[in-house]
């Protein structure tokens, strides 16, 4: 049987991962927002799309934290939230690739 300390360590590890991913996506959200407001044409639209994707990914990671804390790491609610967050992260990174690797008006985060 697992001890309370082991359970707490697992909780902290999972929560810190999702917090780290939230910060990562928040930085990219800001960079794409800045870029979309200072570009023209298709590139601006691509950055808007990437901005939205990163914002959604950050929200999904926040939801995963809530489900982990409320229901535990083995719950179906957390597993679904974790899967959704990871899928949103993949989508946001794909949108960043579509927007292009060069940031003209803002430095890469």
GINOR-V666424 format. One record per residue. N is the residue number from 1. SS is DSSP state (A for helix, B for strand, O for the rest). Layout:
BEGIN
N,SS
N,SS
END
This chain:
BEGIN
1,O
2,O
3,O
4,A
5,A
6,A
7,A
8,A
9,A
10,A
11,A
12,A
13,A
14,A
15,A
16,A
17,A
18,A
19,A
20,A
21,A
22,A
23,A
24,A
25,A
26,A
27,A
28,A
29,A
30,A
31,A
32,A
33,A
34,A
35,A
36,A
37,A
38,O
39,O
40,O
41,A
42,A
43,A
44,A
45,A
46,A
47,A
48,A
49,A
50,A
51,A
52,A
53,A
54,A
55,A
56,A
57,A
58,A
59,A
60,A
61,A
62,A
63,A
64,A
65,A
66,A
67,A
68,A
69,A
70,A
71,A
72,O
73,O
74,O
75,O
76,A
77,A
78,A
79,A
80,A
81,A
82,A
83,A
84,A
85,A
86,A
87,A
88,A
89,A
90,A
91,A
92,A
93,A
94,A
95,A
96,A
97,A
98,A
99,A
100,O
101,O
102,O
103,O
104,O
105,O
106,O
107,O
108,O
109,O
END
